[in-house]
Amino acid sequence: MAENTSDIGWQFDNTYTLLPNEFFIRVKPAQVREQRVVVLNHELADELGLHLRHLLAQEAAQLFAGQTLPQGADPIAQAYTGHQFGGFTMLGDGRAILLGEHRTPSGRLVDIQFKGSGPTAFS
């Protein structure tokens, strides 16, 4: 990669991994072939404090397809419970993978999550 992911501006704070182990499992996004970026929202990236304009298209594709993990990311799938179809049940986020919580320049903490990133223990 021409640009190191640590130079992009990620500021991960992985507080969900401080929860008891019953609430999550560490996972990695599935490997995929032929990643490509269709749309990259530079305005949102700027608001998040991420410097993506210098990434090559293939580097951005690998990053957002989960093939290259940002420095500081600690990918997990989360378990949760709730009422579904009239009964209390153990649910999960299925194929969603939380990379971590990114702290923006304004100090706001936002979840960075991939959907459709491969099966998890909660699928």
N, C-alpha and C positions, 0 to 999 in steps of 0.2 A: 504494500500500500504506500502511496506517495505521502499520505497524511496519517500520522499516528492518531488513533482514536482518543488518546489522552489530550491531544491538541484541540479537539473539537469543543471542549468546554463542559463535558459531563461532570456533574457534581452529585454523585449518588450518595444517598443516605438510606440504608436498607433496614428500616425499623421493623418491617414485617418479619424479618428473620430473627428478631428478638423474642417473638411469640413462642409458646410451647410447640414442640415438633408436631403435635397432632393437627396443627392449623395449616401446615404447608409441607411441600416436598421440593427439594432442589431438583431442577430439570434443565435440560438444554434444548433450545429450539431444534427442530428436525433439520437435517441437511436436505437441501433442495438443489436442483439443477437449473441453470439458466435464469438466474435472478435478474430482474430489471426494475428500474424505477419508472413508474408511469407519471406520477405527479409528486413533486417535492415542494412543500409549503415553506418557502424561505422566510416569509413574514412570521409564521409561527416559530420557526427555528430561532430567528432573531429574538423574539419575545422570550423564548426559553433560555437564551444565552448560549445557543449552540452555533458554532461556526462551520456551516456546511458548504458554503459557497466555493471552497477550494477543493472539495472532494471530487474526484473523477466519478463519472456515472457508475462505473462498475464498483467502485468503493462504496458509494451510497447504496447501491443495490445489495451488496453483501452485508452492509450494516443493518439495513431495514428488513432484510430477509432472515436475519438472525444468524448469518453465517460467520460474521465477525462480531464478537460481543464488545461493547464499550468498556473501557477501563472502569472498574468500580462496580460494574453490574454484578448482581448475585441472583440469577434467574430462579424463580420459584413458581410453582402452581399452588393455588390456595384452596383450602377446604372451607366450607361454610355450611351452616344449617339454616333451615327455614321451613315455612309452610308452602307446600306445593300440592295442588289437586286435593285440598282439604285435609292434608295430614302433615305432620312434622317429619322431616326427612333430612338426611345428610346430603348436601349438595356439593358441588365443586365447580370450578371454572372450566371444566372440560379441556378444551384445547387452547386456553389462554395461558400465556406465560408472562409473569410480571418480571421485568428486568430489574426494577428497583424504583426508588423514589428519587427524582432529580430535583435539586434545589435551584430555582431560577434566580437571576440577578436581583429580583425584588424580594427574595427570601421565601417565596411561595414553594411549597413542596407538591410536586405533581407525580402521579404514577406514570411510568413508561411501561406499556404493556403491548405484547404482540398477540394477535388473535389468529387462530388457524395455524399454530406453530408446531403441531404434532400432538399425539395423544399424551395425556398425563394420567396419573393414578386416579384422577377424579373424572375421567372421560365417561 
